[in-house]
Amino acid sequence: MTDPERRSRGEDVCRAALKRDARDRSAFVATACGDDVLLRQFVEALLAPDTMPETVAGNADSMIAMFQPGEIFASRYRVISVLGRGGMGEVYRADDLKLGQPVALKLLMADAAGDDSPWKRLVDEVRLAREVAHPNVCRVYDIGDADGRCYLSMEFIDGDTLESLLRRIGRLPPEKAIDTARQLCDGLAAAHDRGVLHRDLKPSNVMIDGEGRVRITDFGVAVSLRDMATHQRAGTPAYMAPEQFAGKRMTERTDLYALGLVLHELFTGQRLFAASTDDDAGAPAVDLAPEIQRIIDACVQRDPARRPSSARAVAAMLPGVSRKTLGVLRPVVASLLLAGVVAGTAAVSSRAAALTVAPSEVPKSAEALAERARSIVAAVGVPESAADEEFWFRPDPVRPGVRFIYRQSTALLIPQNLFHVVTEVDPPADRAGMTTATLDSQGQLIDFDRVPVGSLMHPPAGGPIDWRAVFAAAGLKVDEFVPAAANAPSSDGRDDVRTWVRRSPSAPQRVTTGAVEGHLTRFSVETEGSASGMARNPFATGRTAPVEVTTWAFVALIFVSATLVARRNLRIGRGDRRAARTLAIVISGNSMLFEILRAHHVPSALEELRFAFGACAWALLWGLFVWIVYISLEPYIRRAWPHTLTSWNHLLCGRMTDPLIGRDALIGLLAGVVRTGMAVGHAGMAHRPPPLLFFTGALESLRSGRQFVSMAIVGAMHGAVGYGLGTLFLVFLVRLAVRRTWIAVMIVALLAIPLGFWAGDSPPPAAWEMAWMVGGMTFGLVVLMRVGLLAHVVMLMITLLIAVTPVTLDVHAWYFGTSLVTLLLITAAALYGFFAAVGSHLEAATNPA
């Protein structure tokens, strides 16, 4: 081929390449095609893909790999899946059986194994990569040859390449982009400090792991700056510096040229000059901050001498946001958020009774009512001493209000349910002398039931039953009642059964009594329309039977489908196992603690051991469920909405001083106060009774300090994490069907209408109620999608905390102390968020260097 023909062919190839895919050229290429020498070098680079390093990319499922999952290579590496294939070989996800850790295994093609050049490049890659030890550089472990194949093992990074991340989301948020840029500079500076020139820096060679950490990978064409051969051309044409194309001597500033191109993509989502061709003329322009534009302009100068002196110099030019300061709030902004949380909490607390329980509904403490119940039981002549007792509040089945239940037994009360919770029917009343007394919130007797003991009973010392005292315990006067039914033995052995009715027809009321051998065994006060009501059920949710069946069917479906997806993710090495393990441990431990705190414990080692086994099984089941669901969906959510998990992953890693965690926690707290205020406003305007789930939870927390801790701290956190993860996964699953995030958000928000009225007893909601509930749900979803999962979970936790631990500002209320604890918990969380979010500002103020 003659020179004119070669030149013509080169120009055609260059023109076609530029028009076909503007993303594959740099600023230099856009101005260099008129130079015959540089043009020829550029075309030769395009026509010689074997000179370019392979990248870990592509769809693993579509590749025909030499090794199948499960095969053992080099008697050491168990292949898990294929990650990518390039011109020189393949990259596999494998388990190093010797070191017991996952690795990325890079194998040369079989026909290249006997060639000294590829082997030398592999050795050089290991030698140079090992020179660099830095958190932002991928580590290389070992090199060798086996079965006729040369291989290299390196750190396996469970994440995405920057290229694929930008392709999905367009561009990173400014704060995250600056943090990523700074980490890139740190990793590149570490390589240059060791005299290593990367020569192939590009988005596909930059990995972002599950924690948001940047890793520079692929030192396949890297060289030592001390090597006299640094003038050799190698790399990816679209990211080559002018001197790299020209084959001139390269320095650290050669890598800075590629860094400038990568930074442009990082902040804009577009390759440099992408909008200058006809195909991309309609691409939207992205406005860059002036300081970022100056950095990029400086890096892509054709003259290396005009570029920054080092990667650290580039980092110094970046705005003042680093990994340590990502998420930092200005003190004035953080102060406004803090003030909003404190003031909003006080405002919500003053009206929180509409959502749960008012002081007037529980004017006496559980211990005071228990003492009242003991005195009533003793007054009616029960001779046996009690060996065990339990008491609790429950909703009044007749009218809005509260009842107090007290159970006493001559033997240990050993429930048969999994949670070891005593109820009205568990353990069953089958032991002689078992007594149950039901009081109203004022301490007046409503119902009394005692298992007869037959011939073992002896007449009370005072003679026959004192009906005046019994009626007085219920706040009644026996003179106002007359017997309405003849005495007759009952089927349960009571030989003295009476029915009393009030003399005045204007106040219909009936009392039923029963006795055995002169001992009271039954006393029940009934008003018009009264009913015995539901028994306390530790499994009760308040949902109707159809909704309950549908709910658990949906949970089962999630469990089965998530198991299948999790199995596939584990096989191909996807999923943040550490975060899933941490979350599963937290959920299991939380669930176990919750059951321990609310269970009825007895001085019996056998029964406590039985309870421990049951509670552990339940806790481990929940932990396993959360682990499977997290492993199954976390990789896809991280790829679809990476920002939603950033602070969440930082929290799971224990970075409690991370400003990003503080910022999201503070925003979540304020959102929780606002969301709770919306719920309180709805309850007050609609004049509906509190949701049964909230009402029963609030009554549980009023039983004792132990129950308060279980509901306020353990239960609220457990429920918030479960609801938060469930909501995020539900939005993601709906998005898979509708393909649009905000359409999925609105569909999930509309589910608030049936979910908000699933108890079945409430009348259909009015139109304004529907709009109100959808608005509240949408508000929570906006927090989830715009801020992140951590803020959403904190928001839910505040709502649950105020809902299940009655809060009041009435200093005369007997539970004002626990209310104060709740308010202090919220305030302490807000202060933590404030100081974490403004940490760097405080350091600057206290250390004004």
Secondary structure, DSSP 8 states (H G I E B T S, - for coil): --HHHHHHHHHHHHHHHHHH-GGG--HHHHHHTT-HHHHHHHHHHHT-GGGS---S-S-GGG---SS-TT-EETTTEEEEEEEEE-SSEEEEEEEETTTTEEEEEEEE-GGGTT-HHHHHHHHHHHHHHHH---TTB--EEEEEEETTEEEEEEE---EEEHHHHHHHHSS--HHHHHHHHHHHHHHHHHHHHTTEE-S---GGGEEEETTS-EEE---TT-EETT-TTTTS--S-GGG--HHHHHT----HHHHHHHHHHHHHHHHHSS-TTGGGSSTTTTS------HHHHHHHHHHT-SSGGGS-SSHHHHHHHS-S--TTTTT---HHHHHHHHHHHHHHHHHHHTTGGGTS--TTT--S-HHHHHHHHHHHHHHTT--S--SEEEEEEEE-SSSSSEEEEEEEESS-----STT----SSSS-S-STT-EEEEEETTS-EEEEEE---GGG----TT-S--HHHHHHHTT--GGGEEE-S-----TTS-SEEEEEEES-TTS-EEEEEEEETTEEEEEEEEETT--------TT--S--HHHHHHHHHHHHHHHHHHHHHHHHHHHTT-S-HHHHHHHHHHHHHHHHHHHHHHS---S-HHHHHHHHHHHHHHHHHHHHHHHHHHHHHHHHHHHH-GGGGHHHHHHHTT-TT-HHHHHHHHHHHHHHHHHHHHHHHHHHHHT----HHHHHHHHHHTS-HHHHHIIIIIIHHHHHHHHHHHHHHHHHHHHHHHS-HHHHHHHHHHTHHHHHTTTS-S----HHHHHHHHHHHHHHHHHHHHT-HHHHHHHHHHHHHHHHS-----TTSTTHHHHHHHHHHHHHHHHHHHHHHTHHHHHHHHS--
